Amino acid sequence: MATVIVQTTQSLSLKIVEKIAKREGVQPEELKPPIHSAIDTDALDSLYQSSDSDRGPSKVEFRYKGYTVIVDRAGDVDVEKHVAALEPDKTVA
């Protein structure tokens, strides 16, 4: 009798949601708006599900809930608080 090993891996989009929820101090399902308002989560997850990592993107970066989310080629996620660039002074002398 053959043994079947089922490996459950967390989707990349869920990993991102959990990291941001932890930073915000809320449960992942409490994040508003949902992550799919910022990025196509099905497309993101499928980019990193391939077993051929050489075919994936070198980096994916997007903004969600005031954070810059960066996913590297290996699927590692970095979440940084987004800091807006300062507006140039528009006063007329």
N, CA, C and O atoms as a GROMACS GRO file, in nm:
protein
  372
    1MET      N    1   0.084  -0.118   0.000
    1MET     CA    2   0.000   0.000   0.000
    1MET      C    3   0.089   0.124   0.000
    1MET      O    4   0.180   0.135   0.082
    2ALA      N    5   0.064   0.215  -0.089
    2ALA     CA    6   0.144   0.336  -0.103
    2ALA      C    7   0.098   0.440   0.000
    2ALA      O    8  -0.021   0.453   0.029
    3THR      N    9   0.193   0.513   0.052
    3THR     CA   10   0.162   0.621   0.145
    3THR      C   11   0.161   0.751   0.069
    3THR      O   12   0.255   0.783  -0.005
    4VAL      N   13   0.055   0.826   0.086
    4VAL     CA   14   0.044   0.956   0.020
    4VAL      C   15   0.071   1.064   0.123
    4VAL      O   16   0.008   1.067   0.228
    5ILE      N   17   0.165   1.151   0.093
    5ILE     CA   18   0.197   1.263   0.181
    5ILE      C   19   0.136   1.388   0.120
    5ILE      O   20   0.167   1.426   0.007
    6VAL      N   21   0.050   1.449   0.196
    6VAL     CA   22  -0.013   1.572   0.149
    6VAL      C   23   0.057   1.687   0.219
    6VAL      O   24   0.057   1.697   0.342
    7GLN      N   25   0.115   1.773   0.140
    7GLN     CA   26   0.184   1.888   0.194
    7GLN      C   27   0.094   2.010   0.178
    7GLN      O   28   0.061   2.050   0.066
    8THR      N   29   0.057   2.067   0.289
    8THR     CA   30  -0.025   2.188   0.282
    8THR      C   31   0.066   2.307   0.298
    8THR      O   32   0.136   2.320   0.398
    9THR      N   33   0.062   2.392   0.202
    9THR     CA   34   0.143   2.513   0.210
    9THR      C   35   0.049   2.632   0.209
    9THR      O   36  -0.052   2.634   0.139
   10GLN      N   37   0.085   2.728   0.287
   10GLN     CA   38   0.005   2.850   0.297
   10GLN      C   39   0.024   2.933   0.171
   10GLN      O   40   0.135   2.948   0.121
   11SER      N   41  -0.086   2.987   0.121
   11SER     CA   42  -0.075   3.071   0.002
   11SER      C   43   0.004   3.197   0.035
   11SER      O   44   0.005   3.242   0.150
   12LEU      N   45   0.068   3.250  -0.065
   12LEU     CA   46   0.147   3.371  -0.047
   12LEU      C   47   0.060   3.488  -0.003
   12LEU      O   48   0.099   3.564   0.085
   13SER      N   49  -0.057   3.502  -0.062
   13SER     CA   50  -0.144   3.614  -0.026
   13SER      C   51  -0.190   3.602   0.120
   13SER      O   52  -0.201   3.704   0.189
   14LEU      N   53  -0.215   3.482   0.168
   14LEU     CA   54  -0.254   3.465   0.308
   14LEU      C   55  -0.137   3.498   0.400
   14LEU      O   56  -0.157   3.555   0.508
   15LYS      N   57  -0.016   3.462   0.360
   15LYS     CA   58   0.102   3.494   0.439
   15LYS      C   59   0.116   3.647   0.453
   15LYS      O   60   0.148   3.697   0.560
   16ILE      N   61   0.091   3.719   0.345
   16ILE     CA   62   0.098   3.866   0.347
   16ILE      C   63  -0.008   3.923   0.440
   16ILE      O   64   0.020   4.010   0.522
   17VAL      N   65  -0.132   3.873   0.426
   17VAL     CA   66  -0.242   3.921   0.511
   17VAL      C   67  -0.209   3.898   0.658
   17VAL      O   68  -0.233   3.985   0.742
   18GLU      N   69  -0.156   3.782   0.691
   18GLU     CA   70  -0.124   3.752   0.831
   18GLU      C   71  -0.014   3.844   0.884
   18GLU      O   72  -0.021   3.887   0.999
   19LYS      N   73   0.086   3.873   0.803
   19LYS     CA   74   0.192   3.964   0.848
   19LYS      C   75   0.138   4.104   0.874
   19LYS      O   76   0.173   4.166   0.974
   20ILE      N   77   0.054   4.154   0.786
   20ILE     CA   78   0.000   4.289   0.803
   20ILE      C   79  -0.099   4.292   0.920
   20ILE      O   80  -0.100   4.388   0.997
   21ALA      N   81  -0.180   4.189   0.934
   21ALA     CA   82  -0.274   4.183   1.046
   21ALA      C   83  -0.199   4.185   1.179
   21ALA      O   84  -0.242   4.250   1.274
   22LYS      N   85  -0.088   4.114   1.186
   22LYS     CA   86  -0.007   4.111   1.308
   22LYS      C   87   0.046   4.251   1.338
   22LYS      O   88   0.044   4.296   1.453
   23ARG      N   89   0.094   4.320   1.235
   23ARG     CA   90   0.143   4.457   1.254
   23ARG      C   91   0.033   4.551   1.301
   23ARG      O   92   0.056   4.641   1.381
   24GLU      N   93  -0.089   4.529   1.249
   24GLU     CA   94  -0.203   4.614   1.282
   24GLU      C   95  -0.269   4.574   1.413
   24GLU      O   96  -0.351   4.649   1.467
   25GLY      N   97  -0.233   4.457   1.466
   25GLY     CA   98  -0.291   4.410   1.591
   25GLY      C   99  -0.435   4.362   1.577
   25GLY      O  100  -0.515   4.376   1.670
   26VAL      N  101  -0.469   4.306   1.460
   26VAL     CA  102  -0.604   4.256   1.435
   26VAL      C  103  -0.597   4.115   1.377
   26VAL      O  104  -0.489   4.067   1.340
   27GLN      N  105  -0.712   4.051   1.369
   27GLN     CA  106  -0.721   3.920   1.303
   27GLN      C  107  -0.719   3.942   1.152
   27GLN      O  108  -0.768   4.045   1.104
   28PRO      N  109  -0.663   3.849   1.076
   28PRO     CA  110  -0.655   3.867   0.930
   28PRO      C  111  -0.790   3.898   0.865
   28PRO      O  112  -0.796   3.980   0.772
   29GLU      N  113  -0.897   3.836   0.910
   29GLU     CA  114  -1.028   3.860   0.848
   29GLU      C  115  -1.084   3.998   0.880
   29GLU      O  116  -1.183   4.041   0.821
   30GLU      N  117  -1.021   4.069   0.975
   30GLU     CA  118  -1.066   4.204   1.012
   30GLU      C  119  -1.005   4.313   0.924
   30GLU      O  120  -1.048   4.428   0.931
   31LEU      N  121  -0.906   4.280   0.842
   31LEU     CA  122  -0.842   4.381   0.757
   31LEU      C  123  -0.940   4.433   0.653
   31LEU      O  124  -1.003   4.356   0.581
   32LYS      N  125  -0.952   4.562   0.646
   32LYS     CA  126  -1.040   4.627   0.549
   32LYS      C  127  -0.959   4.734   0.479
   32LYS      O  128  -0.890   4.809   0.548
   33PRO      N  129  -0.963   4.747   0.350
   33PRO     CA  130  -1.028   4.659   0.254
   33PRO      C  131  -0.951   4.528   0.243
   33PRO      O  132  -0.836   4.520   0.286
   34PRO      N  133  -1.014   4.425   0.185
   34PRO     CA  134  -0.943   4.298   0.167
   34PRO      C  135  -0.827   4.314   0.070
   34PRO      O  136  -0.825   4.405  -0.014
   35ILE      N  137  -0.730   4.226   0.082
   35ILE     CA  138  -0.608   4.236   0.001
   35ILE      C  139  -0.637   4.234  -0.149
   35ILE      O  140  -0.564   4.294  -0.227
   36HIS      N  141  -0.743   4.165  -0.191
   36HIS     CA  142  -0.770   4.158  -0.336
   36HIS      C  143  -0.810   4.293  -0.394
   36HIS      O  144  -0.823   4.307  -0.516
   37SER      N  145  -0.831   4.394  -0.308
   37SER     CA  146  -0.856   4.529  -0.360
   37SER      C  147  -0.725   4.595  -0.404
   37SER      O  148  -0.727   4.695  -0.476
   38ALA      N  149  -0.613   4.539  -0.359
   38ALA     CA  150  -0.482   4.597  -0.393
   38ALA      C  151  -0.409   4.518  -0.501
   38ALA      O  152  -0.330   4.575  -0.576
   39ILE      N  153  -0.435   4.386  -0.508
   39ILE     CA  154  -0.362   4.302  -0.604
   39ILE      C  155  -0.448   4.179  -0.635
   39ILE      O  156  -0.528   4.135  -0.552
   40ASP      N  157  -0.430   4.125  -0.754
   40ASP     CA  158  -0.499   4.002  -0.792
   40ASP      C  159  -0.431   3.887  -0.718
   40ASP      O  160  -0.324   3.841  -0.758
   41THR      N  161  -0.494   3.840  -0.610
   41THR     CA  162  -0.432   3.739  -0.525
   41THR      C  163  -0.416   3.604  -0.595
   41THR      O  164  -0.320   3.532  -0.570
   42ASP      N  165  -0.509   3.570  -0.683
   42ASP     CA  166  -0.495   3.444  -0.757
   42ASP      C  167  -0.371   3.447  -0.846
   42ASP      O  168  -0.296   3.350  -0.853
   43ALA      N  169  -0.351   3.560  -0.913
   43ALA     CA  170  -0.233   3.574  -1.000
   43ALA      C  171  -0.104   3.574  -0.918
   43ALA      O  172  -0.006   3.510  -0.955
   44LEU      N  173  -0.106   3.645  -0.805
   44LEU     CA  174   0.012   3.649  -0.719
   44LEU      C  175   0.048   3.510  -0.670
   44LEU      O  176   0.163   3.467  -0.679
   45ASP      N  177  -0.052   3.438  -0.618
   45ASP     CA  178  -0.027   3.303  -0.567
   45ASP      C  179   0.024   3.211  -0.677
   45ASP      O  180   0.114   3.130  -0.654
   46SER      N  181  -0.034   3.221  -0.797
   46SER     CA  182   0.009   3.132  -0.905
   46SER      C  183   0.151   3.161  -0.952
   46SER      O  184   0.222   3.071  -0.996
   47LEU      N  185   0.193   3.286  -0.943
   47LEU     CA  186   0.332   3.320  -0.980
   47LEU      C  187   0.433   3.244  -0.895
   47LEU      O  188   0.541   3.208  -0.943
   48TYR      N  189   0.397   3.221  -0.770
   48TYR     CA  190   0.492   3.159  -0.677
   48TYR      C  191   0.462   3.013  -0.647
   48TYR      O  192   0.529   2.953  -0.563
   49GLN      N  193   0.364   2.954  -0.714
   49GLN     CA  194   0.335   2.812  -0.695
   49GLN      C  195   0.417   2.724  -0.787
   49GLN      O  196   0.426   2.604  -0.765
   50SER      N  197   0.475   2.781  -0.888
   50SER     CA  198   0.553   2.704  -0.984
   50SER      C  199   0.673   2.639  -0.916
   50SER      O  200   0.736   2.700  -0.830
   51SER      N  201   0.703   2.518  -0.954
   51SER     CA  202   0.819   2.450  -0.897
   51SER      C  203   0.949   2.498  -0.963
   51SER      O  204   1.058   2.471  -0.913
   52ASP      N  205   0.936   2.569  -1.072
   52ASP     CA  206   1.053   2.622  -1.143
   52ASP      C  207   1.073   2.768  -1.103
   52ASP      O  208   1.017   2.858  -1.166
   53SER      N  209   1.152   2.791  -0.998
   53SER     CA  210   1.169   2.927  -0.946
   53SER      C  211   1.240   3.021  -1.044
   53SER      O  212   1.231   3.143  -1.031
   54ASP      N  213   1.310   2.964  -1.144
   54ASP     CA  214   1.377   3.049  -1.242
   54ASP      C  215   1.277   3.117  -1.336
   54ASP      O  216   1.311   3.215  -1.403
   55ARG      N  217   1.155   3.065  -1.341
   55ARG     CA  218   1.055   3.123  -1.430
   55ARG      C  219   0.975   3.233  -1.363
   55ARG      O  220   0.904   3.308  -1.430
   56GLY      N  221   0.985   3.243  -1.230
   56GLY     CA  222   0.908   3.343  -1.157
   56GLY      C  223   0.972   3.480  -1.165
   56GLY      O  224   1.084   3.494  -1.214
   57PRO      N  225   0.902   3.580  -1.117
   57PRO     CA  226   0.955   3.717  -1.118
   57PRO      C  227   1.068   3.731  -1.018
   57PRO      O  228   1.073   3.658  -0.919
   58SER      N  229   1.158   3.824  -1.042
   58SER     CA  230   1.266   3.847  -0.946
   58SER      C  231   1.214   3.918  -0.822
   58SER      O  232   1.270   3.903  -0.714
   59LYS      N  233   1.106   3.998  -0.839
   59LYS     CA  234   1.048   4.068  -0.726
   59LYS      C  235   0.909   4.119  -0.764
   59LYS      O  236   0.887   4.161  -0.878
   60VAL      N  237   0.817   4.114  -0.669
   60VAL     CA  238   0.686   4.175  -0.685
   60VAL      C  239   0.671   4.274  -0.570
   60VAL      O  240   0.697   4.241  -0.454
   61GLU      N  241   0.629   4.395  -0.604
   61GLU     CA  242   0.613   4.499  -0.502
   61GLU      C  243   0.479   4.569  -0.524
   61GLU      O  244   0.444   4.604  -0.637
   62PHE      N  245   0.405   4.590  -0.415
   62PHE     CA  246   0.278   4.662  -0.422
   62PHE      C  247   0.247   4.724  -0.287
   62PHE      O  248   0.311   4.691  -0.186
   63ARG      N  249   0.150   4.813  -0.285
   63ARG     CA  250   0.109   4.878  -0.160
   63ARG      C  251  -0.027   4.825  -0.116
   63ARG      O  252  -0.118   4.804  -0.196
   64TYR      N  253  -0.037   4.806   0.017
   64TYR     CA  254  -0.163   4.761   0.074
   64TYR      C  255  -0.171   4.812   0.218
   64TYR      O  256  -0.081   4.788   0.298
   65LYS      N  257  -0.279   4.881   0.250
   65LYS     CA  258  -0.308   4.932   0.384
   65LYS      C  259  -0.195   5.017   0.442
   65LYS      O  260  -0.167   5.011   0.562
   66GLY      N  261  -0.131   5.096   0.358
   66GLY     CA  262  -0.025   5.183   0.406
   66GLY      C  263   0.110   5.114   0.419
   66GLY      O  264   0.204   5.170   0.476
   67TYR      N  265   0.121   4.993   0.367
   67TYR     CA  266   0.246   4.918   0.371
   67TYR      C  267   0.295   4.893   0.229
   67TYR      O  268   0.215   4.880   0.136
   68THR      N  269   0.425   4.885   0.215
   68THR     CA  270   0.485   4.839   0.091
   68THR      C  271   0.518   4.692   0.112
   68THR      O  272   0.592   4.657   0.203
   69VAL      N  273   0.462   4.608   0.026
   69VAL     CA  274   0.482   4.464   0.035
   69VAL      C  275   0.579   4.425  -0.076
   69VAL      O  276   0.557   4.456  -0.193
   70ILE      N  277   0.686   4.356  -0.038
   70ILE     CA  278   0.787   4.312  -0.134
   70ILE      C  279   0.801   4.161  -0.122
   70ILE      O  280   0.827   4.108  -0.014
   71VAL      N  281   0.784   4.092  -0.234
   71VAL     CA  282   0.799   3.947  -0.238
   71VAL      C  283   0.917   3.918  -0.329
   71VAL      O  284   0.918   3.958  -0.445
   72ASP      N  285   1.018   3.847  -0.276
   72ASP     CA  286   1.135   3.817  -0.358
   72ASP      C  287   1.114   3.689  -0.438
   72ASP      O  288   1.010   3.624  -0.426
   73ARG      N  289   1.212   3.654  -0.517
   73ARG     CA  290   1.204   3.538  -0.607
   73ARG      C  291   1.172   3.409  -0.532
   73ARG      O  292   1.102   3.323  -0.585
   74ALA      N  293   1.223   3.395  -0.410
   74ALA     CA  294   1.201   3.273  -0.332
   74ALA      C  295   1.063   3.271  -0.266
   74ALA      O  296   1.024   3.169  -0.208
   75GLY      N  297   0.989   3.383  -0.273
   75GLY     CA  298   0.858   3.389  -0.210
   75GLY      C  299   0.863   3.442  -0.068
   75GLY      O  300   0.764   3.436   0.004
   76ASP      N  301   0.979   3.494  -0.028
   76ASP     CA  302   0.990   3.555   0.104
   76ASP      C  303   0.924   3.692   0.101
   76ASP      O  304   0.939   3.767   0.005
   77VAL      N  305   0.851   3.723   0.208
   77VAL     CA  306   0.771   3.846   0.214
   77VAL      C  307   0.832   3.944   0.312
   77VAL      O  308   0.867   3.909   0.425
   78ASP      N  309   0.845   4.069   0.268
   78ASP     CA  310   0.890   4.178   0.353
   78ASP      C  311   0.780   4.284   0.351
   78ASP      O  312   0.735   4.325   0.244
   79VAL      N  313   0.737   4.328   0.468
   79VAL     CA  314   0.632   4.428   0.480
   79VAL      C  315   0.691   4.548   0.551
   79VAL      O  316   0.739   4.538   0.664
   80GLU      N  317   0.688   4.663   0.485
   80GLU     CA  318   0.743   4.786   0.543
   80GLU      C  319   0.636   4.894   0.544
   80GLU      O  320   0.558   4.906   0.449
   81LYS      N  321   0.632   4.972   0.651
   81LYS     CA  322   0.538   5.084   0.657
   81LYS      C  323   0.573   5.178   0.542
   81LYS      O  324   0.689   5.217   0.527
   82HIS      N  325   0.473   5.215   0.463
   82HIS     CA  326   0.497   5.303   0.348
   82HIS      C  327   0.512   5.447   0.396
   82HIS      O  328   0.428   5.497   0.471
   83VAL      N  329   0.617   5.511   0.353
   83VAL     CA  330   0.640   5.652   0.386
   83VAL      C  331   0.627   5.730   0.256
   83VAL      O  332   0.705   5.711   0.163
   84ALA      N  333   0.528   5.818   0.252
   84ALA     CA  334   0.506   5.898   0.132
   84ALA      C  335   0.619   5.998   0.115
   84ALA      O  336   0.672   6.052   0.212
   85ALA      N  337   0.653   6.022  -0.008
   85ALA     CA  338   0.755   6.124  -0.037
   85ALA      C  339   0.700   6.260   0.001
   85ALA      O  340   0.581   6.287  -0.014
   86LEU      N  341   0.787   6.344   0.049
   86LEU     CA  342   0.743   6.478   0.088
   86LEU      C  343   0.707   6.558  -0.036
   86LEU      O  344   0.777   6.555  -0.138
   87GLU      N  345   0.599   6.631  -0.025
   87GLU     CA  346   0.557   6.719  -0.135
   87GLU      C  347   0.651   6.838  -0.139
   87GLU      O  348   0.688   6.891  -0.034
   88PRO      N  349   0.691   6.881  -0.258
   88PRO     CA  350   0.775   7.001  -0.265
   88PRO      C  351   0.695   7.123  -0.216
   88PRO      O  352   0.573   7.128  -0.229
   89ASP      N  353   0.766   7.217  -0.161
   89ASP     CA  354   0.701   7.338  -0.110
   89ASP      C  355   0.643   7.415  -0.230
   89ASP      O  356   0.714   7.451  -0.323
   90LYS      N  357   0.512   7.438  -0.225
   90LYS     CA  358   0.444   7.501  -0.337
   90LYS      C  359   0.415   7.648  -0.310
   90LYS      O  360   0.340   7.711  -0.384
   91THR      N  361   0.475   7.703  -0.207
   91THR     CA  362   0.450   7.844  -0.179
   91THR      C  363   0.526   7.929  -0.278
   91THR      O  364   0.636   7.894  -0.322
   92VAL      N  365   0.467   8.042  -0.313
   92VAL     CA  366   0.530   8.134  -0.408
   92VAL      C  367   0.594   8.245  -0.329
   92VAL      O  368   0.531   8.305  -0.242
   93ALA      N  369   0.720   8.272  -0.357
   93ALA     CA  370   0.794   8.377  -0.283
   93ALA      C  371   0.766   8.513  -0.340
   93ALA      O  372   0.819   8.613  -0.290
   0.00000   0.00000   0.00000
